[in-house]
Amino acid sequence: MNIFLRELKANMKSLIIWSLAQIFVIFSGMVKYEGYATSGVSMNELFKDLPKGFQAILGIGEIDISKIEGYYSLFFLFFILLATIHAGMLGAVIVNKEERDHSADFLFSRPVSRRKIITAKLLAGLFNVFVFNMVTLFSSLYFISIYNKGNPLTKMVLYLMTALFIVQVFFLFLGSAIGSIMKTAKKATSITTAILLGAFFLSLGIGIDSRIEFLKFLTPFQYFDAKQLVFGKGLEPGYIILSVALTAVFLFVTYTGFEKRDLAT
C-alpha cells in the first residue's frame, strides 16, 4: 500500500497538468461549436471547404456536425489522442523511474518482492488513467450541458468513455511492457510514443484511403473509432477481445521483464 500511495503522490503533479490540458481541449471545442452554431453558417457546408483527406479523417459527410453529438464525436479524436499519450508515457515511466532518479536502492532494498512492487505501480497507473478518464467524462458532460439545446447526451458520452478507458489501459500496459525491457525511461518513453503516434497516423491513413483498411487490426484507434461507436456498428466484440488479448500480453511482458531486469542504481 505504501508503494501504491508513493506512486500516486509522485504522479499527482503530472496528472493535474494533463487533466487541465484535457479540460482546456474540451472547453475550446465546445466554445468553437457555439461559435459555429450561432454564426448562421451551415457547419457542414463550412467544413466541406477543408481538403478531402482531412474531411475523410474527421468523417465529414458521414455525420451531421451541426448537431452537438456529431461535433463531439469529431472532437473525440483529440480527446483520445491526449488520453493515450498520457497513458503510454505514464506506463513507460512508472516502471523504471527509480533507475532514472537513481533511487532504486531505496525501493528495492525493502523486504518486498518485485512482483508486489510492479503490481503496486501498475495499480497506481490504472488509478491515474481512471481519474483522467473521469475528468474527461465530467468535463464533457458539463460543457455539453451548457451548449446542448437538444436531448441529453449522457449515454453517448458514457459509451465513448468506456471505449476510451479500454484504449487508455491498452497503451498504459504497452508503455509498461516497453519500460520493463528498456534500460532507460527516456528510451522507453520515446519508443512508446513513436508506436502510439505511428498507430494514430495509420488510423488517419485508413480514414483517407480505404485500400489499406485491411491494416485496421494494427491500430487500436480504429478499434474504437467514435463515428462507428456512435453512428455505426458500436463496440465490436472482435476488437474488444483483441484489445484484451494484447493488453494481457503486454501485462505478461511487464511482469517477466521487470522481474528479470538488472537494476541500475
C-alpha positions in Angstrom: 0.0 0.0 0.0 2.9 2.4 0.8 4.3 1.9 -2.7 0.9 2.5 -4.3 0.5 5.7 -2.3 4.0 6.8 -3.1 3.4 6.3 -6.8 0.2 8.3 -6.6 2.0 11.2 -4.9 4.8 11.0 -7.4 2.5 11.3 -10.4 0.0 13.7 -8.9 1.5 16.9 -10.5 1.7 15.3 -13.9 -1.9 14.1 -13.6 -3.1 17.5 -12.7 -1.3 19.1 -15.7 -2.6 16.5 -18.2 -6.1 16.8 -16.8 -6.1 20.6 -17.1 -4.9 20.2 -20.7 -7.8 17.9 -21.4 -10.3 20.2 -19.8 -9.0 23.0 -21.9 -9.3 21.0 -25.1 -12.9 20.1 -24.3 -13.8 23.6 -23.3 -12.2 25.0 -26.5 -14.0 22.5 -28.7 -17.4 23.4 -27.2 -16.8 27.1 -27.4 -16.0 26.7 -31.1 -19.2 24.7 -31.5 -21.2 27.5 -30.0 -19.4 30.0 -32.3 -20.2 27.9 -35.4 -23.8 27.2 -34.3 -24.6 30.9 -33.7 -22.8 32.2 -36.9 -25.8 31.4 -39.1 -23.5 29.5 -41.5 -24.1 25.7 -42.0 -21.2 23.9 -40.3 -21.5 21.0 -42.7 -21.0 23.4 -45.6 -18.2 25.3 -43.9 -16.2 22.2 -43.2 -16.7 21.0 -46.8 -14.1 23.6 -47.8 -11.4 21.5 -46.0 -9.1 19.3 -48.0 -10.8 15.9 -49.0 -8.3 13.9 -47.0 -9.0 15.9 -43.8 -12.7 15.5 -44.4 -12.3 11.8 -44.6 -10.3 11.7 -41.4 -12.9 13.7 -39.5 -15.8 11.8 -41.1 -17.3 15.0 -42.6 -20.1 13.9 -44.9 -20.8 10.8 -42.9 -22.1 12.6 -39.8 -24.0 15.8 -39.2 -21.6 18.1 -37.3 -24.2 20.8 -37.0 -25.6 18.6 -34.2 -23.7 18.5 -31.0 -23.4 14.7 -30.9 -21.8 14.7 -34.4 -19.5 17.6 -33.4 -18.5 15.9 -30.2 -17.7 12.6 -32.0 -15.5 14.6 -34.4 -13.6 16.2 -31.5 -13.3 12.9 -29.7 -10.3 12.3 -32.0 -8.3 14.9 -30.0 -9.6 13.7 -26.6 -8.4 10.1 -27.3 -5.0 11.2 -28.6 -4.3 13.2 -25.4 -5.5 10.5 -23.2 -3.5 7.7 -24.8 -0.3 9.8 -24.9 -0.7 10.3 -21.1 -1.4 6.6 -20.5 1.5 5.4 -22.7 4.1 7.8 -21.2 2.9 7.0 -17.7 3.3 3.3 -18.3 6.8 3.7 -19.8 8.0 5.9 -16.9 6.3 4.3 -13.9 8.1 1.0 -14.3 11.7 2.3 -14.2 11.7 5.9 -12.9 13.7 4.8 -9.8 16.6 4.0 -12.1 16.2 7.3 -13.8 16.1 9.1 -10.5 18.9 6.9 -9.0 16.7 5.9 -6.1 16.4 2.1 -6.9 18.4 1.2 -3.8 15.8 2.8 -1.6 12.9 0.9 -3.1 14.4 -2.5 -3.9 16.3 -2.9 -0.7 13.0 -3.3 1.2 11.6 -6.7 2.0 9.1 -6.6 -0.8 9.1 -8.8 -3.9 9.5 -7.4 -7.3 6.1 -8.8 -8.2 4.4 -6.8 -5.4 6.3 -3.7 -6.4 5.3 -3.8 -10.0 1.7 -4.7 -9.0 1.5 -1.6 -6.8 3.0 0.5 -9.6 0.5 -0.8 -12.2 -2.4 -0.3 -9.9 -1.3 3.3 -9.4 -1.1 3.7 -13.1 -4.6 2.3 -13.6 -5.9 4.7 -10.9 -4.3 7.6 -12.8 -5.8 6.7 -16.1 -9.2 6.2 -14.5 -9.0 9.6 -12.9 -8.1 11.1 -16.3 -11.0 9.3 -17.8 -13.3 10.7 -15.2 -12.0 14.2 -15.8 -12.8 13.7 -19.5 -16.2 12.4 -18.7 -17.4 15.0 -16.3 -15.8 17.9 -18.3 -17.6 16.6 -21.4 -20.9 16.3 -19.6 -20.6 19.8 -18.1 -19.6 21.7 -21.2 -22.1 19.8 -23.4 -24.8 20.7 -21.0 -24.0 24.3 -21.4 -24.2 24.3 -25.2 -26.6 21.5 -25.9 -30.1 22.5 -27.0 -31.4 19.0 -27.7 -31.7 15.7 -25.9 -29.2 14.8 -23.1 -26.1 13.0 -24.4 -25.1 11.3 -21.2 -25.4 7.8 -22.5 -23.4 8.6 -25.6 -20.6 10.2 -23.6 -20.5 7.3 -21.1 -20.3 4.9 -24.1 -17.4 6.8 -25.6 -15.6 7.0 -22.2 -15.9 3.2 -21.8 -14.1 2.8 -25.2 -11.6 5.5 -24.2 -10.7 3.6 -21.0 -10.1 0.4 -22.9 -7.7 2.2 -25.2 -6.0 4.0 -22.2 -5.4 0.7 -20.4 -4.1 -0.8 -23.7 -1.4 2.0 -24.0 -0.7 2.0 -20.3 0.4 -1.6 -20.4 2.1 -1.2 -23.8 4.2 1.5 -22.1 4.9 -0.6 -19.0 5.9 -3.6 -21.2 8.4 -1.4 -23.1 9.6 0.2 -19.9 10.2 -3.1 -18.3 12.6 -4.3 -21.1 14.3 -1.0 -21.9 17.3 0.2 -19.9 16.2 3.8 -19.5 12.9 5.6 -19.0 13.8 8.1 -21.7 14.2 5.3 -24.3 11.0 3.6 -23.2 9.1 6.8 -23.5 10.4 7.6 -26.9 9.6 4.1 -28.3 6.1 4.1 -26.7 5.3 7.5 -28.1 6.6 6.5 -31.5 4.5 3.4 -31.6 1.4 5.3 -30.4 1.8 8.1 -33.0 2.5 5.5 -35.7 -0.8 3.8 -34.8 -2.6 7.1 -34.7 -1.3 8.2 -38.2 -2.0 4.8 -39.6 -5.6 5.2 -38.4 -5.7 8.6 -40.1 -4.3 7.0 -43.3 -7.0 4.3 -43.2 -9.6 7.1 -42.9 -8.2 8.7 -46.1 -7.6 5.6 -48.2 -9.9 2.6 -47.8 -7.5 0.4 -49.8 -5.4 0.0 -46.6 -8.4 -0.8 -44.4 -7.1 -4.3 -44.0 -4.4 -2.9 -41.6 -7.1 -1.8 -39.1 -6.1 -4.6 -36.7 -2.7 -2.8 -36.3 -4.1 0.3 -34.7 -6.5 0.4 -31.7 -7.6 3.9 -32.8 -9.6 2.0 -35.4 -11.0 -0.5 -33.0 -12.8 2.4 -31.2 -13.5 5.0 -33.8 -16.0 7.5 -32.4 -18.0 7.7 -35.6 -18.5 4.0 -35.7 -19.2 3.8 -32.0 -22.0 6.5 -32.1 -23.4 6.3 -35.6 -22.2 2.9 -36.8 -21.9 -0.6 -35.5 -20.9 0.4 -32.0 -18.4 -1.6 -30.0 -17.4 -4.7 -32.0 -16.8 -7.8 -29.8 -13.9 -8.9 -32.0 -12.0 -5.7 -31.4 -12.7 -5.9 -27.7 -11.3 -9.4 -27.5 -8.3 -8.4 -29.5 -7.7 -5.4 -27.2 -8.0 -7.6 -24.1 -5.7 -10.2 -25.5 -3.0 -7.7 -26.5 -3.3 -6.0 -23.1 -2.8 -9.3 -21.4 0.3 -9.9 -23.5 1.7 -6.5 -22.5 0.9 -7.3 -18.8 2.8 -10.6 -19.1 5.8 -8.9 -20.7 5.8 -6.2 -18.0 5.9 -8.7 -15.1 8.5 -11.0 -16.7 10.7 -8.2 -17.9 10.6 -6.4 -14.6 11.5 -9.5 -12.6 14.5 -10.3 -14.9 15.9 -6.8 -15.4 19.2 -5.7 -13.9 18.6 -2.6 -11.9 20.9 0.3 -12.3 21.4 2.3 -9.1 
